[in-house]
Amino acid sequence: MKSISPYLMFQGNCEEAMNFYHSCFGGTLEIRRFGDTEMPVEEDYRDKIMHGELKSDDFCIMFSDGAPHKKVEYGDNIQLNINFDDEEKTEAIFNKLADGGTVTMPLDVTFWNAKFGMLVDKFGIRWMVNCPIS
């Protein structure tokens, strides 16, 4: 495993939140908007943040405005993202975390060239599992 990072979800004000946390912690911002991707979204959502990162040598916090059709509930707006560099470990950990839980997005190859999946474990913790494909 390479790292575990918090993934913060917002309801349309992600860019404002990213700028706030950037002013608090410093680091470097990286932003990918829905309009920069292949995801089909309404025109008014194209400028929203699909994926953002605030990085430094010490941390990486990830952000998103989330899917336009999905309401963000406070308390449910944080997930833990695990980055891997080994596909077999990715699948093994995903399956272990999913045991007794609920898979919300099956582990599969994505348009950003990674094996990715999401789940809620049996304790209600939300996980995102990501492994770039070499």
N, C-alpha and C positions, 0 to 999 in steps of 0.2 A: 504494500500500500504506500502511495506517495504522500497523501495528506487527507485531512478531513477539514471541510470548510463550512461555515454557516451559509445558508442560502435564504435571503430575505425576500419575501413576496409583498408587493404593494398593489394598490388598486388605482393605478393611473398617475400616481405621484412619485414613482420610482426615481426619476431624474432629480427631483428636489431632495429626496432622501439621500441619494448617492452624493450629491454636492454637500449636504450637511455632514455626512460621515467623513467625507474627504476633508472638510474644514476642521473636523475634530481630530482625525488620526493622521492626516497627510497621506502620502503614497501616490500611486498613479491610477487614474481612472481609464478603464477600457469599456466601450459601449458598442453593443450591436442592437440596432433597432429592428422591429418586426419588418419594416419596409426594406431592410437589407437582406432579408432571408427569403426562402421559398415558401414560408408559411402564408397561407391565404388569410388575410385579415381585412376588415373594413378600412376604408380610406382614412377615417379619423383615428385609427389605431396604429397606422404605419410608423408614426414618429415615437410611439411608446417603446420602452426598453424590453427587448426580448431576453437579453442577457447582458449583464454588466458586471465588472469586477473592480474592486478597489484592492490594489496590491501593494505590498511593501516586502522587504526582506523577511519580516516577521509574521505576516499574515496575508490571507486572501479572503475577502468577504464578497460573496456573489449576490446579485440582485436581479429582480425581474418585476415587470408590471403584470406578469402572468397572462394566462389566456383570457381574451376579452369576454368570453362567455362564462367565466368562472369567477364567482364572487370570493374575495379574500376575506376571511374571518380572522380578526385579531386573536392571537393564540395559535392559529393554524398557519400563520404567515412566516414560519421559519422551518427550514428543512436542513438536514445535514447532508452535504455532498461529499462522497468519497471518490477520490481520483486514484486510479490504478494505472500500472504500466504493463500488466500481464492479464491477458484475456481469461485464462483458466482461473486465476485467483478472483477476478471480477465475477465470473459466474458462480464460483463456490461461495463467496461472501454474500452475493445477492440471494442465492438460494437459502443460505442459513438465516439471513435476516428475514426472509419471506416466510419461513416456517412458522405457522400459526398466525401469520399476519395477512395482509391484503396487498396483492400486486396491483398498482394503479396504472403502470405502464410497463409492459413486459420488456425484458432485456432484449434489445435488438440494435441493429446498425442504423444510425441516424444520418441526416444530411450533413452534419458537421464532421462526418467520418470518425465516429466513435461508437462503441457499443455502450448503450445507455439504457437505464431502466429506473423506475420509481416504485416505492412501496411504503406501506405503513406497517411497522412491525407489531408484534402482539402486545406491546406496551403502549402503542399509539404514537410512537416516534416516526416521523416522516424521513425517508432516506432517498437520496438520488445517488446512483452508482454510475460512474463514467470511466471509460477506458478508450483512449485514442487507438485507432487501428493503424498498425504500421504497414 
